[in-house]
Amino acid sequence: MNVDELVAIDVHTHAEVSSKGHSSLDDDLHDASSAYFKVEGKRKPTLEETAAYYRERKMAAVIFTVDAESATGTAPVPNEEVAEAAAANADVLIPFASIDPFRGKAGVKQARRLVEEYGVKGFKFHPSIQGFFPNDRSVAYDLYEVIEETGTIALFHTGQTGIGAGVPGGGGIRLKYSNPLHVDDVAADFPHLKIILAHPSFPWQDEALAVATHKPGVHIDLSGWSPKYFPPQLVQYANTLLKEKVLFGSDFPVLTPDRWLADFERLSIKDEVRPKILKENAARLLGLTKP
């Protein structure tokens, strides 16, 4: 991957469908989230189509599935398939994985194998969909140990979620699990773990900013929201205290980088901070450039 030639690095994109046409969300949750995000264009691009999309835009993308099989009964897009597609499109795709924390020792073993054999660079957790508190020592701490040991990244969904929005009972998805303060415990217990808090963390934006300013290893990605809706304190911190720790993310395919970047262009971000958010911070965190 030639970082110098990239316009931006999108740290938050989803593998929505496998090569066999299998989706990691059931139809009700999928359709409801499409309505919530007012999705335009193809909602289930293949991995190859995603690579072509980002290559056309001279961008790189971190890509992952979400493994919440214990809670949803739906199998994820295989992590191995995501990693293999990234290897075949290494100029634009960066593979993350996702492991249901309730897989226990088998999940821990899988995490290590994915790093060692498939070159996975990080792991996506979605506490609300997976149904766990990130700071529950009995659930995910063994996974965090592997992630910290291997120098990979733990990316946590935080705040409200569009998955389940509008479905009776929210599809059984509970928002409480995604308060970023739960991740503060993880950052304290694993001081060398590299962490990304995904999304503007509504209704806990101040909590996310507090965690990221207090814990050196914690970063924030800006995915899932159009920048025109960012709360003012997030913009303030992105321009100042967290200018080295805020990352561009879109949430593709539910929110396209085209829409995100168009709105970001109109956001009151300092000229010297824009390249940090769009590429430089992510390149450093992902080990694509020297610290």
N, C-alpha and C positions, 0 to 999 in steps of 0.2 A: 504494500500500500504506500503510495507516494503522497504523504501528508501535505507537502508543499503545493501540490496541484489541486487539493480539495478546497471547495468553497466553504464547507461546513461538515461537522460530524454530528449526526442525529443519534443520541444515546438511548432512544426509546422507540423501538418499532416492534410490531408483533408478527409472528408467523401464524397466520390465521387458519391455514389449511395444509394438510399433508399432500404428498404426491398421489395418494389414493383417494383424495377428496374428503378426508376426514377432518372435521373441525373440532377444536378443543372446547367450544361452547355449544350447548344445546340450542335448538332453533329459537325457543322462546327468549332466552337471554341474548342470543345474537341479534334477533330482530328488534328487541327492545333497545339494545345499545345503539343500533344503527339509527333508530328514531331519535334517541337522546342526543346523539352527536350530529344529527342531520347529515349523515354521510353522503358525500357526493362521489360518484364513480364506483369502481369495483371494490367491494368490501372484502373479498377473499382472494387477493392476488397470490399466486404461487410464489415460492421462494425465488425462482428464476425471474419472474416478473418483477418482484421487489428489487432484485439486484439490477435489472435493466432500468428500472425507474430511477434509482439513485445514481447509477452510472451516467444516465442522460443529464442529470443535474450536477454532476461533478461533486457529489457528496458521498460520504460513507455513512453506514448505519449499523448500530448495534441491534441485533435481532434475536428474539427469543419467543418461546411459547410460554404458557402458564399451565403448570401441572397442579391441578386441584382435584384429582380423581377421587380422593377419599371423601371429599365434601360433595362433589357434583355427580359422581358416577360416570363421568365422561373422561376418556383417556386423552392426554395431550397430544399435540403434534410431536413425534419422537424427537428428543434432543439430538440424537445422532444424525437424524436427517437435516436438522437445522445446521448443525456443525459441518456436515459434509457439503451442504450448499454454500456455506460461508467459505469453506476451503476452495471450492470450485470458482468462487467469485471473490477472492481475497483482496481484490483491488477496491471493493466497495462494502463488503459485509464483514462484520465482527461478531462472532458467535458468543452469546450467553446461553445458559441453560436454565431450566426451572425444575425443581424437584419438590414434590409434595413432602412437607416436613414430617408427615405421619408415616412415611415409608420406613422410618427408623434406620436400623443398621444397613439395610439394603440401599436406602437412599444415600447414606454416607459413602458407601462403597461405590455407588454409581457416580457420585460427585467427583470423587478422586479419579475414577476412570475417564470421565469426560474431560477433565483437565489434562491428564497425562497422555491420553490416546487421541483426543479429538481437538485439543487446543482451545477449549472453552475459556473465555476470559472473565466470566462473571456469572452470577446466578440471580434470577428474578424471583422475588417473593411477593405474593399478593395476599396479605393477611386476611382481608375481608372475605375473599373468595375461598381461600384455603382454610379459613376458620380457626385461626390460632393467634395468640398474642406473641409478637416477636420476642418478648423477654421471658417467655415460658421456658425455663431451663430444661424441662422434661421433654420438650418437643423438638426444637431446632438447634440447640447449642452444639451438638455434635457436628452438625452441618457447618455451622459457623467456624468451628475449629479447623475444618478442612479448607474452607474458603480463606481464612486468615493465613494458614500455613502455606498454601499454594500462591498467595499473593494476588488472588483474584478478587472480584468485586461483588459485594452484596447489594442488590438494588431492591428497595422496598417500595411497593405502592403505599402512598399515604393519602389521607383525607377521603372525602366522599368518592364514590365510584359510579360511573355510568352503567356498569354491569349490574343488571337487576333493577335499574331505575324504571319506574312505571309498571313493573310487574307486581301483582299482588304480594304484599309482604316483602317486596324487594327481592323476590326469588329466594328468600331465606338468608340473604347475605346481610351480615351485621357490620355496621360501620365502625363500631367501637374498636375493633382489632387494629385499625389503621391510623390511630393517633400516633404521631411521630415521637411522642414522649416515651412510648414503649421501646422505640429504637435507641433512645438515649441510654437505656440500660445495656443494650447490646454493645453500643460504642464504648461504654465504660468497662464492660467485662471483657471486650476484645479490643484493646487499645491500638492494635496495629491493623485492624480490619478496615479495608476501604469500603465506604458505604455511600450509596446514593439514595436520598429521599426523593421519590418520584412525585412530580406534580406540585403545583400550588396546593398546599395541604388543607384546603377548606374543610371544616371550619377551624382548623388548628394551624393557621399560617404562622402566627407568632411563636407557637411551640417549635415548629420546624426551623424558623430562623434562630431561635435560641439554641437549639441543639447544634445546628451547623456552625454557629459562631463559637460555641463552647468546646466542641469536640473536633480536633484537627482532621480526623479522617472522614468526616461527614460532609457530603456535597448535596446539592439540590439540583434536580433537573426540572425543566419548565414545561414538560409535556402535558398534553391532555386539555390544555386551555389555550384559547386564542390570547395572545399577549395584550389585546385591548381590554381584556377582563382581569388582568393581573391586579391584585391589591396594591395600593401605593407603597406599603411598607416593604413588599417584596422587591419592587423596583428600586426603592431607596437602598436596600441592602445589596442588591445586585450591582449597583453603581459604586458601592463603597466597601463595607466590611467583608462582603462575600464575593467580590469581583473575581477572585481566583478560584471560586468554588461553585459557581453557578454554570449550568450546562444546558445547551440547546437540546431539546427533545420534542418530538412532534406528537407521538402516539399513533403514527401511521399503522394501518390505513384509515382509522376512524377520523383522524385529523391529519391533513396532508402537510408536508413541509412547505409547499407553495403557499397555502393559506397562512400558516404560522409565520413564515418569513415576511410576507406582505404586511401583516399586522405588526410584526416586530420592528419593521422599518420605521413605523410611525410612533414607536415607543420612545420615551425620553431616557434613552441609554446613552452614556457618554461615548464619544467616538473611539476613545482608547479602550473602552470596555467591550465594545461589540465583538471584535475578533476573539477576545478571550472566551466569551459566552458561546460563540458560534463554533469555535474549533480548538483554540489553544488549550483551554482547561481540560477538555475531554482528551485531547491528544496526550497530554501529560499524565492524566489519571490512568489512561489505558496503556501507558507505556509505549506509545507510538513515537514519542520524542523524549529527549533526555530531560530530567527534572530541571 
